[in-house]
Amino acid sequence: MSTTAPTAPDDTAQIAETAPPGRPLGALRDRWAGVPLVTRLVGIVTVLLAFGLVLAGATSAALLEGTLVGQVDTKLQTEGTQVATQRLSQLDISGNPFYTPSDYYLRYAVDDDELPILSETTRDQYGTPNVPSMSIDQATARHGDPFTVSSTQPGSQWRVVAYNFTMRDGTVGTAVIALPLGDIQHTVRRMTLVLLLSGLGIVLLGAVAGAWAVRRSLKPLREIETTAAAIAAGDLTQRVPSGPEHTEVGRLSAALNGMLAQIEQAFGAQSASEARMRRFVADASHELRTPLATIRGYGELYRMGALTTTDQVDDTLRRIEQSATRMGALVEDLLALARLDEGRPLRTGPVDLTVLAADAVSDLHALDPSRSTRLVPLVDGAAGAPCVVVGEESRLRQVLANLVGNTVQHTPPGTPVEIAVGMLPTGEGALEVRDHGPGIDPEHAARVFERFYRVDASRGRDSGGAGLGMAIVAAIVDAHSGSVLLSQTPGGGTTVRVTLPAPAHESQS
């Protein structure tokens, strides 16, 4: 059976000594941190007010006592000395005075003989001072400086001076003169009591007034707390009541309102982005579903032996190839948008838009010879002038290809097309693709640059593709720090203007 040895006293002491220092202070700080702000502020103000009143009261009482004691000292050094000298001249050899002063305590000492003189009234009221016997040398060392002694009556004190005197026969003695401090002590105690009571009243009044003032001053903070609780519950439209801008609460309200506006805007943008992403995924899934279903269906027909003739097999393979081409084009467009969304740096350099536009005109002639296609200057009188911008040539060629292809796709055969190129007065380069077809309704014009948006809601490739061409144009132009704008062509049709920054020397010229 095992037993546990009790802890030795030395071990207990060692444990106490190794306790983490500052723990009581840490616990006190934790408690103080848990006290409400109003209570802390009122408590601090009240403590400071009480400390100030105590300090002022103690200083006032000390000054009053010092002043009154100083008056007694002056009286002892002037009137008291005169009284003692006068009494001494009236003493006979036996030491009996003719009369006794009412307030003063006098004591004459010659050799070993002492003669105390004190009225009975003063003795009954203040007692007798406890003045030790003094030799001539001790009295001389005092230099007539007053000092305080106790009294036979508890709580009472006397103020005393001592000096030497010479009798008629040449004998030297010492004289002690004293005045009671009872009246002064009584006055100081009464004043201290008055200061204490008035101080308590002031502290209580200050605490009440401070609590009211602090609560009123912190009212905007409580409103901020209420607003924050509403925002935490999901109401992002709430705003903190504004205050004067020169106050701390006013500046805090302005900062919080600015932050809340940004948060609301960010949440709105996030919601819109999520909605666009859901639509993007849904549209991409729908676009891919059709060609995949086509390929799967024709594959099932071939596997089941439903294709019995060579013409049927050739037609099926042609349709499968068309569906695969459609999926490839869609995937390429999606990859292009994904790369642009990543913000990868472009391999930029000087690019002449006039050269790109001339190539696009030639391509359009080859694609649709029935159309009237022209390259015209953006500004009259500037035909053939170079229009150099900063960009990645392959990306800008894709912009022109998408714009021209979009025009061919959405305008009737034979519709005239113009490509205008030139420098703007702002120093930027611009190109316009103008058609004279049916145009686009204003409600559609504002959304043509959205992904998978098509004016014709049908899903057929022949009636508008997947709706990514103009979105790619907008993304490429934005990556070049440019702008793209769609407007109506005078006389009917649609004009798309692309504006791009020019090299520094071109913009300065």
C-alpha positions as CSV (number, residue, x, y, z in Angstrom):
1,M,0.0,0.0,0.0
2,S,1.6,3.2,-1.2
3,T,1.3,6.5,0.6
4,T,1.9,10.0,-0.6
5,A,4.3,12.1,1.4
6,P,3.0,15.5,2.4
7,T,4.4,18.6,0.8
8,A,7.2,20.0,2.8
9,P,7.0,23.7,3.9
10,D,10.0,24.5,1.8
11,D,8.3,23.0,-1.3
12,T,5.2,25.2,-0.6
13,A,7.4,28.3,-0.3
14,Q,9.2,27.4,-3.5
15,I,5.9,27.0,-5.3
16,A,4.7,30.4,-4.0
17,E,8.0,32.0,-5.1
18,T,7.8,30.5,-8.6
19,A,4.3,31.8,-9.2
20,P,4.1,34.0,-12.3
21,P,4.8,37.6,-11.3
22,G,2.3,40.2,-12.0
23,R,-0.6,37.8,-11.9
24,P,-2.7,40.0,-9.5
25,L,-2.1,43.0,-11.7
26,G,-3.1,41.0,-14.8
27,A,-6.4,39.9,-13.1
28,L,-7.0,43.5,-12.1
29,R,-6.5,44.6,-15.7
30,D,-8.8,41.9,-16.9
31,R,-11.5,43.0,-14.5
32,W,-11.0,46.6,-15.4
33,A,-11.2,45.8,-19.1
34,G,-14.6,44.1,-18.5
35,V,-16.1,47.2,-16.8
36,P,-18.4,49.2,-19.2
37,L,-16.9,52.4,-20.7
38,V,-19.4,54.7,-19.0
39,T,-18.6,53.3,-15.6
40,R,-14.8,53.5,-16.3
41,L,-15.0,57.1,-17.4
42,V,-17.2,58.2,-14.5
43,G,-15.0,56.3,-12.1
44,I,-11.9,57.9,-13.4
45,V,-13.4,61.4,-13.3
46,T,-14.8,60.9,-9.8
47,V,-11.4,59.6,-8.5
48,L,-9.5,62.5,-10.0
49,L,-12.0,65.0,-8.6
50,A,-11.9,63.4,-5.2
51,F,-8.1,63.3,-5.3
52,G,-8.0,67.0,-6.3
53,L,-10.4,68.0,-3.6
54,V,-8.4,66.0,-0.9
55,L,-5.2,67.6,-2.1
56,A,-6.7,71.1,-2.1
57,G,-8.3,70.6,1.3
58,A,-5.2,69.2,2.9
59,T,-3.2,72.1,1.5
60,S,-5.7,74.6,2.7
61,A,-5.8,73.1,6.2
62,A,-2.0,73.0,6.4
63,L,-1.8,76.6,5.2
64,L,-4.4,77.8,7.6
65,E,-2.7,76.0,10.5
66,G,0.7,77.3,9.5
67,T,-0.7,80.9,9.3
68,L,-2.4,80.7,12.7
69,V,0.7,79.1,14.3
70,G,2.8,81.8,12.8
71,Q,0.6,84.4,14.4
72,V,1.0,82.6,17.8
73,D,4.8,82.6,17.2
74,T,4.8,86.3,16.5
75,K,2.8,86.9,19.6
76,L,5.1,84.8,21.7
77,Q,8.2,86.5,20.4
78,T,6.8,90.0,21.0
79,E,4.0,90.2,23.5
80,G,5.0,87.0,25.3
81,T,8.6,88.1,25.9
82,Q,7.4,91.5,27.2
83,V,4.9,89.8,29.5
84,A,7.6,87.5,30.8
85,T,10.0,90.4,31.4
86,Q,7.3,92.4,33.2
87,R,6.3,89.4,35.4
88,L,10.0,88.9,36.2
89,S,10.4,92.5,37.5
90,Q,7.3,92.0,39.7
91,L,8.6,88.9,41.3
92,D,9.9,89.1,44.9
93,I,12.6,87.0,46.4
94,S,10.1,84.3,47.3
95,G,9.0,84.1,43.7
96,N,5.4,85.2,44.2
97,P,4.0,87.3,41.4
98,F,1.6,90.1,42.0
99,Y,-0.8,88.6,39.4
100,T,-0.9,85.8,36.8
101,P,-1.5,86.3,33.1
102,S,-4.6,84.7,31.8
103,D,-3.3,82.9,28.6
104,Y,0.4,82.6,29.0
105,Y,2.2,79.9,30.7
106,L,5.4,81.2,32.3
107,R,8.1,79.2,34.0
108,Y,11.2,80.7,35.6
109,A,14.2,78.5,36.6
110,V,17.1,79.7,38.6
111,D,19.6,77.0,39.6
112,D,17.5,74.1,40.7
113,D,14.4,76.2,41.6
114,E,11.5,76.5,39.1
115,L,8.4,78.8,39.3
116,P,5.6,77.9,37.0
117,I,2.9,80.6,36.4
118,L,-0.4,79.6,34.8
119,S,-4.0,80.7,35.5
120,E,-6.4,78.1,36.7
121,T,-8.8,78.9,33.8
122,T,-6.2,78.2,31.2
123,R,-5.0,75.1,33.1
124,D,-8.6,73.7,33.3
125,Q,-9.2,74.4,29.6
126,Y,-5.9,73.4,27.9
127,G,-3.9,71.6,30.7
128,T,-0.2,72.3,31.4
129,P,2.5,72.1,28.7
130,N,4.9,69.2,29.1
131,V,8.0,71.4,28.8
132,P,11.2,69.6,29.9
133,S,13.6,71.4,32.3
134,M,16.2,73.4,30.4
135,S,19.7,74.5,31.3
136,I,21.1,77.9,30.4
137,D,23.0,76.3,27.4
138,Q,19.9,74.6,26.1
139,A,17.9,77.8,26.3
140,T,20.7,79.6,24.5
141,A,20.7,76.9,21.7
142,R,17.1,77.6,21.1
143,H,17.8,81.1,19.9
144,G,14.3,82.1,20.9
145,D,12.8,79.8,18.1
146,P,9.3,78.6,18.9
147,F,8.6,74.8,19.2
148,T,5.6,72.7,20.0
149,V,5.1,70.4,23.0
150,S,2.3,68.2,24.2
151,S,-0.1,69.0,27.1
152,T,-1.3,67.2,30.1
153,Q,-4.7,67.4,28.5
154,P,-5.0,64.8,25.7
155,G,-5.3,66.2,22.2
156,S,-4.0,69.6,23.2
157,Q,-0.6,71.2,22.3
158,W,1.3,74.3,23.3
159,R,3.7,76.6,21.5
160,V,6.8,77.4,23.5
161,V,9.8,79.8,23.4
162,A,12.7,79.8,25.9
163,Y,15.4,82.4,26.6
164,N,17.8,83.3,29.4
165,F,17.4,86.2,31.9
166,T,19.6,87.9,34.6
167,M,18.3,88.7,38.1
168,R,19.1,92.0,40.0
169,D,21.8,90.1,41.9
170,G,23.4,88.9,38.7
171,T,22.0,85.4,38.8
172,V,21.2,83.9,35.4
173,G,18.2,81.8,34.8
174,T,15.9,80.5,32.1
175,A,12.4,81.6,31.2
176,V,9.9,79.5,29.3
177,I,6.9,81.2,27.7
178,A,4.0,79.2,26.1
179,L,0.6,79.7,24.5
180,P,-2.0,77.0,24.0
181,L,-2.8,75.8,20.4
182,G,-6.2,74.5,21.4
183,D,-8.2,77.2,19.6
184,I,-6.1,76.8,16.5
185,Q,-6.6,73.1,16.5
186,H,-10.3,73.5,17.0
187,T,-10.5,76.0,14.1
188,V,-8.4,73.7,11.8
189,R,-10.6,70.7,12.7
190,R,-13.8,72.6,12.0
191,M,-12.4,73.8,8.7
192,T,-11.3,70.2,7.8
193,L,-14.8,69.0,8.6
194,V,-16.4,71.7,6.4
195,L,-14.0,70.9,3.6
196,L,-14.7,67.2,3.9
197,L,-18.5,67.6,3.8
198,S,-18.4,70.1,1.0
199,G,-15.9,67.8,-0.9
200,L,-18.2,64.9,-0.5
201,G,-21.1,66.9,-1.9
202,I,-18.9,68.1,-4.8
203,V,-17.8,64.6,-5.5
204,L,-21.3,63.2,-5.5
205,L,-22.6,66.1,-7.7
206,G,-19.6,65.6,-10.0
207,A,-20.3,61.9,-10.3
208,V,-23.9,62.5,-11.2
209,A,-23.1,65.3,-13.6
210,G,-20.2,63.3,-15.1
211,A,-22.5,60.2,-15.6
212,W,-25.0,62.4,-17.4
213,A,-22.4,64.1,-19.5
214,V,-20.6,60.8,-20.4
215,R,-23.9,59.1,-21.3
216,R,-24.9,62.0,-23.5
217,S,-21.5,62.2,-25.1
218,L,-21.5,58.4,-25.8
219,K,-25.0,58.4,-27.2
220,P,-23.6,58.5,-30.8
221,L,-21.5,55.4,-30.0
222,R,-24.7,53.6,-28.8
223,E,-26.3,54.6,-32.1
224,I,-23.2,53.2,-33.9
225,E,-23.6,50.0,-31.9
226,T,-27.3,49.7,-32.9
227,T,-26.4,50.3,-36.5
228,A,-23.6,47.7,-36.4
229,A,-26.0,45.2,-34.9
230,A,-28.5,45.8,-37.8
231,I,-25.7,45.5,-40.3
232,A,-24.5,42.2,-38.7
233,A,-28.1,41.0,-39.1
234,G,-27.7,41.5,-42.9
235,D,-29.1,45.0,-43.5
236,L,-26.2,46.6,-45.4
237,T,-28.3,49.7,-46.2
238,Q,-28.0,51.0,-42.6
239,R,-25.8,54.0,-42.1
240,V,-24.4,55.5,-38.9
241,P,-25.9,58.9,-38.0
242,S,-23.4,61.6,-39.0
243,G,-22.0,64.2,-36.6
244,P,-19.8,67.3,-36.7
245,E,-16.6,66.5,-38.7
246,H,-14.4,68.3,-36.2
247,T,-15.3,65.7,-33.5
248,E,-13.9,62.2,-33.0
249,V,-17.4,60.7,-33.2
250,G,-18.1,62.7,-36.4
251,R,-14.9,61.5,-38.0
252,L,-15.6,57.9,-36.9
253,S,-19.1,58.1,-38.3
254,A,-17.8,59.4,-41.7
255,A,-15.2,56.6,-41.8
256,L,-17.7,53.9,-40.9
257,N,-20.2,55.2,-43.5
258,G,-17.5,55.2,-46.1
259,M,-16.5,51.7,-45.2
260,L,-20.1,50.5,-45.2
261,A,-20.7,52.0,-48.6
262,Q,-17.7,50.1,-49.9
263,I,-18.8,46.9,-48.2
264,E,-22.3,47.2,-49.7
265,Q,-20.8,48.0,-53.1
266,A,-18.5,45.0,-52.8
267,F,-21.3,42.7,-51.8
268,G,-23.4,44.0,-54.7
269,A,-20.5,43.4,-57.1
270,Q,-20.0,40.0,-55.6
271,S,-23.7,39.1,-56.0
272,A,-23.6,40.4,-59.6
273,S,-20.4,38.5,-60.3
274,E,-21.9,35.3,-58.9
275,A,-25.0,35.8,-61.0
276,R,-23.0,36.4,-64.1
277,M,-20.9,33.3,-63.3
278,R,-23.9,31.1,-62.9
279,R,-25.3,32.4,-66.2
280,F,-21.9,31.9,-67.8
281,V,-21.7,28.3,-66.6
282,A,-25.3,27.6,-67.6
283,D,-24.8,29.1,-71.1
284,A,-21.5,27.4,-71.6
285,S,-23.1,24.1,-70.5
286,H,-26.0,24.7,-72.9
287,E,-23.7,25.6,-75.8
288,L,-21.6,22.5,-75.3
289,R,-24.6,20.2,-74.7
290,T,-25.9,20.7,-78.2
291,P,-22.8,19.6,-80.2
292,L,-22.0,16.9,-77.7
293,A,-25.6,15.5,-78.0
294,T,-25.2,15.7,-81.8
295,I,-21.9,13.8,-81.8
296,R,-23.3,11.2,-79.3
297,G,-26.5,10.7,-81.3
298,Y,-24.7,10.2,-84.6
299,G,-22.2,7.9,-82.9
300,E,-25.1,5.8,-81.6
301,L,-26.6,5.7,-85.1
302,Y,-23.4,4.4,-86.5
303,R,-22.9,1.9,-83.7
304,M,-26.4,0.5,-84.2
305,G,-25.9,0.1,-87.9
306,A,-28.5,2.6,-88.9
307,L,-26.2,4.2,-91.5
308,T,-26.5,1.8,-94.4
309,T,-25.3,3.9,-97.4
310,T,-22.1,5.8,-98.1
311,D,-24.0,9.1,-98.4
312,Q,-25.5,8.7,-95.0
313,V,-22.1,7.9,-93.5
314,D,-20.5,10.9,-95.2
315,D,-23.3,13.2,-94.1
316,T,-23.0,11.9,-90.5
317,L,-19.3,12.5,-90.4
318,R,-19.8,16.0,-91.8
319,R,-22.2,16.8,-89.1
320,I,-19.9,15.4,-86.4
321,E,-17.1,17.5,-87.8
322,Q,-19.3,20.6,-87.7
323,S,-20.2,19.9,-84.1
324,A,-16.6,19.3,-83.1
325,T,-15.6,22.5,-84.9
326,R,-18.3,24.4,-83.1
327,M,-17.1,23.0,-79.7
328,G,-13.5,23.8,-80.6
329,A,-14.4,27.4,-81.4
330,L,-16.4,27.8,-78.2
331,V,-13.6,26.3,-76.1
332,E,-11.1,28.6,-77.8
333,D,-13.3,31.6,-77.1
334,L,-13.6,30.5,-73.4
335,L,-9.9,30.0,-73.1
336,A,-9.2,33.5,-74.6
337,L,-11.6,35.1,-72.1
338,A,-10.1,33.1,-69.2
339,R,-6.6,34.3,-70.2
340,L,-7.7,37.9,-70.4
341,D,-9.5,37.6,-67.1
342,E,-6.2,36.5,-65.5
343,G,-4.6,39.8,-66.5
344,R,-1.5,38.3,-68.0
345,P,0.9,41.0,-69.3
346,L,0.7,41.7,-73.0
347,R,3.6,41.7,-75.4
348,T,3.0,45.2,-76.5
349,G,4.7,47.3,-79.2
350,P,3.9,49.9,-81.8
351,V,1.1,48.7,-84.1
352,D,-0.2,50.5,-87.2
353,L,-4.0,50.2,-87.2
354,T,-4.0,51.3,-90.9
355,V,-2.2,48.1,-91.9
356,L,-4.5,46.0,-89.8
357,A,-7.5,47.7,-91.2
358,A,-6.3,47.2,-94.8
359,D,-5.8,43.5,-94.1
360,A,-9.3,43.2,-92.6
361,V,-10.7,44.9,-95.8
362,S,-8.9,42.3,-98.0
363,D,-10.2,39.5,-95.8
364,L,-13.7,40.7,-96.0
365,H,-13.5,41.0,-99.8
366,A,-12.4,37.4,-100.0
367,L,-15.1,36.3,-97.5
368,D,-18.0,38.1,-99.1
369,P,-17.2,39.6,-102.6
370,S,-20.8,41.0,-102.9
371,R,-20.3,43.5,-100.1
372,S,-19.0,47.0,-100.7
373,T,-16.0,47.3,-98.3
374,R,-13.9,50.4,-98.0
375,L,-11.0,51.7,-95.9
376,V,-11.7,55.4,-95.2
377,P,-9.9,58.0,-93.0
378,L,-11.4,58.8,-89.6
379,V,-10.6,62.5,-90.2
380,D,-11.1,64.1,-93.6
381,G,-7.8,64.7,-95.5
382,A,-5.8,62.1,-93.6
383,A,-6.2,59.2,-96.1
384,G,-3.3,56.7,-95.9
385,A,-1.8,58.4,-92.8
386,P,-0.4,55.9,-90.3
387,C,-2.2,55.4,-87.0
388,V,0.2,53.9,-84.6
389,V,-0.9,52.6,-81.2
390,V,0.6,50.6,-78.4
391,G,-0.7,47.0,-78.3
392,E,-0.2,43.3,-79.0
393,E,-0.7,42.9,-82.8
394,S,-2.2,39.4,-82.6
395,R,-4.8,40.6,-80.1
396,L,-5.7,43.7,-82.1
397,R,-6.1,41.5,-85.3
398,Q,-8.5,39.4,-83.3
399,V,-10.5,42.5,-82.4
400,L,-10.8,43.4,-86.0
401,A,-11.6,39.8,-87.0
402,N,-14.4,39.6,-84.4
403,L,-15.9,43.0,-85.4
404,V,-15.8,42.1,-89.1
405,G,-17.2,38.6,-88.5
406,N,-19.9,40.0,-86.3
407,T,-20.9,42.4,-89.1
408,V,-21.0,39.6,-91.7
409,Q,-23.0,37.5,-89.3
410,H,-25.7,40.0,-88.4
411,T,-26.2,42.0,-91.6
412,P,-27.9,40.9,-94.8
413,P,-25.6,39.9,-97.8
414,G,-24.4,42.9,-99.8
415,T,-24.6,45.4,-96.9
416,P,-21.9,48.0,-97.3
417,V,-19.1,48.0,-94.7
418,E,-16.6,50.8,-93.9
419,I,-13.5,50.6,-91.7
420,A,-12.2,54.0,-90.6
421,V,-8.8,54.6,-89.0
422,G,-7.2,57.8,-87.7
423,M,-5.8,59.7,-84.8
424,L,-8.0,61.6,-82.4
425,P,-7.3,65.2,-81.1
426,T,-6.7,63.6,-77.7
427,G,-3.6,61.8,-79.1
428,E,-5.3,58.4,-79.1
429,G,-5.6,56.1,-82.1
430,A,-9.1,54.9,-83.1
431,L,-10.7,52.6,-85.6
432,E,-14.4,52.2,-86.5
433,V,-16.2,49.4,-88.2
434,R,-19.4,50.8,-89.7
435,D,-22.2,48.9,-91.4
436,H,-25.4,50.1,-93.0
437,G,-27.6,47.2,-92.0
438,P,-30.7,47.1,-89.8
439,G,-28.8,48.3,-86.7
440,I,-29.4,47.3,-83.0
441,D,-32.1,48.4,-80.7
442,P,-31.0,50.6,-77.8
443,E,-32.0,48.0,-75.2
444,H,-29.7,45.4,-76.9
445,A,-26.9,47.9,-77.6
446,A,-26.2,48.3,-73.9
447,R,-25.6,44.5,-73.4
448,V,-23.9,43.4,-76.6
449,F,-20.5,43.2,-74.8
450,E,-21.8,40.8,-72.2
451,R,-20.8,37.2,-72.4
452,F,-23.2,34.8,-74.1
453,Y,-25.5,37.7,-74.9
454,R,-27.1,37.6,-78.3
455,V,-29.7,39.9,-79.9
456,D,-31.3,36.8,-81.4
457,A,-32.2,34.5,-78.4
458,S,-32.1,31.4,-80.5
459,R,-29.3,28.9,-79.8
460,G,-28.5,28.1,-83.4
461,R,-24.9,28.8,-84.5
462,D,-26.2,30.1,-87.9
463,S,-28.2,32.9,-86.2
464,G,-25.5,34.4,-84.0
465,G,-23.0,32.0,-82.6
466,A,-22.3,31.6,-78.9
467,G,-22.4,35.3,-78.1
468,L,-18.7,35.6,-77.1
469,G,-17.2,37.6,-80.0
470,M,-18.1,41.1,-78.7
471,A,-17.2,40.1,-75.1
472,I,-13.7,39.1,-76.3
473,V,-13.4,42.5,-78.1
474,A,-14.3,44.3,-74.9
475,A,-11.9,42.2,-72.8
476,I,-8.9,42.7,-75.3
477,V,-9.5,46.5,-75.5
478,D,-9.8,46.8,-71.8
479,A,-6.5,44.9,-71.4
480,H,-4.9,47.5,-73.7
481,S,-6.3,50.4,-71.5
482,G,-8.6,51.4,-74.3
483,S,-12.3,51.8,-74.7
484,V,-15.0,50.4,-77.0
485,L,-18.2,52.1,-77.9
486,L,-21.3,51.1,-79.9
487,S,-23.4,53.7,-81.6
488,Q,-25.8,54.1,-84.5
489,T,-24.5,54.7,-88.0
490,P,-25.9,57.9,-89.6
491,G,-28.6,56.7,-92.1
492,G,-29.0,53.3,-90.3
493,G,-26.7,50.6,-89.1
494,T,-24.2,50.0,-86.3
495,T,-20.8,51.6,-85.7
496,V,-18.3,50.1,-83.2
497,R,-15.4,52.5,-82.3
498,V,-12.3,51.2,-80.6
499,T,-9.9,53.7,-79.0
500,L,-6.4,52.8,-78.0
501,P,-3.5,54.7,-76.4
502,A,-0.7,55.9,-78.8
503,P,3.1,55.8,-78.0
504,A,4.4,58.7,-76.0
505,H,6.0,60.5,-78.9
506,E,2.9,60.0,-81.1
507,S,0.6,61.5,-78.4
508,Q,3.0,64.4,-77.8
509,S,3.2,65.2,-81.5
